[in-house]
Structures are given as C-alpha cells and as structure tokens.
Amino acid sequence: MSTISHMQQELQLLEEHSNLRRLPRMVHDGRDVIVDGKRMLNLSSNDYLGLASDRALREEFLRTLTPDTFLPTSSSSRLLTGNFTVYEELEAELAHLFGTEAALVFNSGYHANTGILPAVSDAQTLILADKLVHASLIDGIRLSAAKCIRYRHNDLAQLERLLKEHHSAFRQIIIVTESIFSMDGDQANLPALTELKRRYGNVLLYVDEAHAFGVRGRQGLGCAEESGCTGDIDFLVGTFGKAAASAGAYIVCRKVIREYLVNRMRTLIFTTGLPPVNIAWTLFVVRRLADMRERREHLAHISRTLREALQAQGYTCPGASHIVPMIIGQSADAVLKAEALQRHGFYALPVRPPTVPEGTSRIRFSLTADIRQEEIEELKKRTENLK
Ligand SMILES: *Cc1c(COP(=O)(O)O)cnc(C)c1O
C-alpha cells in the first residue's frame, strides 16, 4: 500500500472512533472565543490567572516600550549573539524569587523537558517517571541514554521499592514527576518525594510545575513553594505559557547544573532565543505574580465549587486543582456532551485517547481566575441537564 493511502486509512479509523483531531478555527475576544460565529466563555484555557485576557495589563506593558526596546527577535542562539540583558534580568529575578543559586530560561516547556533529561543522563542513569507525566517529558526520556521505569501514578510505595532495588546499580537515579497533573488535575506529594530522595546519596528529583506556576504558593511560585520544598528539588521546571500569560520556560537550580545545561543542552544551544520583547513581558508579569493572591484565591474557590457540584451529580472528578476533569467514559459520549455545553455558551472540550486511557474520555474544565461565580452556577445547571 502506498504511503498516502496508508495515511488516509489511518485517518479514517481515527474518524470512526471519534478520535480525529483538527486545528480549531476561532477568534479570541478576552475571556470568550468565537467559533463558527458563536460566542462562548472559554473553559479550556491555560490562562489560569486571567492575565492574557487583561487588557489593562497589556496597555501598561506597551507604555514601557519604545522602538528601541521593542525587539521582536534575538536573531541568534543565546550561545552566540542572542543573549540580551533582559534574559539575565529575568533569570536573576527567578533565582531571587525562588531563593536558588541560579535560573535558566528556555524557549518553551517542550524545549525544557526534551532538553534537560538528555543533557544530564547517561547509560548509568535510571529515570523513574510517574506513569502520567506529560508527553514532553516522555520525549525527553526517549532522547536520553538513560534506562527508564514508569511507576504507577503517584504510587510512592512502588517508587520506594524501585529505589531500594536499583539505587546501587546506577550512578544516579532521577525521579521525574509533575506537581499538578495535566489530565487528572491531581497532585504529587512533593514533601514525601523529597523525603524518599534524601535517603539515598545518588537520587535527584525533577518536578514540572507547568500547571502550578503562578497558581500555587503564597508568591505564586508553585507547589514547591506551597509545600516548602523548593531547596530539595534538583530540577525545578515551570513554564510561562500558562498562568504567566507569555511563552517560554525556566529551571531554577544549582549553579553547576545551570552551567552544565549551557554546555550540554541541545534544545538550548541549537535554537534561536525567544524575542527580547517576549522576555521583557515575562519579566513584567513575573514581577507582579506575588500580588495576584486574590486571583489565586478566587480560582481555588470556583474550582472547589465546580468539582463538588459535579461529584454531587455523580461524576468522577479526580484531583483538587483548577483543572477539573469530568470523566464520561466513551469518546463519542464525551464529544456529544461537550457539544451540548458549547450550545449553551460554554467552550468545554472533550479529551480522548491517546491523550487519556481508553474508556476514560472526559470533559476537561480548565478554569481561570476571570470566570465569575455566577457563571459557575450556570454551568452547574447545564451539567445537571446533560444526564
Ligand atoms: C504545557 C506543558 C508543557 C509544555 O510547555 P510549553 O511551554 O507549552 O511547551 C510541559 N509540561 C507540562 C506538564 C505541561 O502542561
């Protein structure tokens, strides 16, 4: 069979199983999206603090710019001529906020996760990764020379057994987890992980805070700040594309790790640095995160309201974060129910295999701090009527 007809056949199979993906066409207007001419409240955004839809904040930032400071490109890798002062300001600010020796900024979370693990691993490395870590971490593991074992989601007893069994056979073991998990919205027990790691001299901890940076902790630095274990995490990674309303990612770490990454990390070395204007916007937002406490509290409140209502309606809704999954089961059913919500002005999306396991298709509500309590009340009525 020719390549093309093979592709056509595969796509048709996806279509038949309600698993075919398309790039949605939409227009954005603040908190709303307009799809096929229909205006809906966006319940699927990662703009967790509502900063991307905050026009006043953008105006304030624009006033800081002049044609001399609006720099839309870095024109080079940071290792060559692309390293502008604003990069170092952002890194100094991050290290200061987290209280770490160093910080390093990357083009995206995908770059961070596919670059760090291959850089720091060799064939004498064992990676122990949570079963549900993000695809970018899986790809980083695949690109590395390390041996990898996945442990059951948040199963620290299994992780402990694996550490005991393997620690003496490897030069180093790296435990890899997220803090808040993308699809279930539940959380890793960071204090317990740091406690496990401390029992061995050769175990390092890698935590991806993509969904927690900006959202958790008194200063909005994430779950590590919230649980007081920033200093025990060797690779503390987060992204700017979600709550920080920008693009890019960071690691906060020891100086020696930063220097090692600068020398070894291919997704840092062989790519054009993000535009300085983008880094300036990230810095502008990061400096304001500590003051966003009310937004964080409101987000926690509406998330709790929605989760408890869905549970009372009989749905399984794991986790305790602003990511509220409503588990439905079959893909076709999840699609129909999401469409019903959309008809009522709520832009909620179905998540299907292979993103989640077969039989656990769901509607994934991803709440943001600019959603109002009344809107959650209205949504509760609509989900009740779906049954
Ligand atoms: C979104 C996400 C990423 C990818 O970050 P980008 O900056 O969008 O590339 C990585 N890890 C997790 C857990 C994420 O949710």
The ligand as an SDF file (V2000), in Angstrom:
LIG
                    3D

 15 15  0  0  0  0  0  0  0  0999 V2000
    2.0720   22.7220   28.8080 C   0  0  0  0  0  0  0  0  0  0  0  0
    3.0480   21.7600   29.3980 C   0  0  0  0  0  0  0  0  0  0  0  0
    4.3540   21.6490   28.9190 C   0  0  0  0  0  0  0  0  0  0  0  0
    4.7830   22.3200   27.6480 C   0  0  0  0  0  0  0  0  0  0  0  0
    5.0600   23.6450   27.8360 O   0  0  0  0  0  0  0  0  0  0  0  0
    5.0780   24.6110   26.5600 P   0  0  0  0  0  0  0  0  0  0  0  0
    5.7180   25.8400   27.0510 O   0  0  0  0  0  0  0  0  0  0  0  0
    3.6600   24.7810   26.1430 O   0  0  0  0  0  0  0  0  0  0  0  0
    5.8880   23.9130   25.5040 O   0  0  0  0  0  0  0  0  0  0  0  0
    5.2470   20.8610   29.6060 C   0  0  0  0  0  0  0  0  0  0  0  0
    4.8710   20.1680   30.6990 N   0  0  0  0  0  0  0  0  0  0  0  0
    3.6120   20.2060   31.1570 C   0  0  0  0  0  0  0  0  0  0  0  0
    3.2380   19.4010   32.3500 C   0  0  0  0  0  0  0  0  0  0  0  0
    2.6590   20.9890   30.5120 C   0  0  0  0  0  0  0  0  0  0  0  0
    1.4020   21.0020   30.9420 O   0  0  0  0  0  0  0  0  0  0  0  0
  1  2  1  0
  2  3  1  0
  2 14  2  0
  3  4  1  0
  3 10  2  0
  4  5  1  0
  5  6  1  0
  6  7  2  0
  6  8  1  0
  6  9  1  0
 10 11  1  0
 11 12  2  0
 12 13  1  0
 12 14  1  0
 14 15  1  0
M  END
$$$$
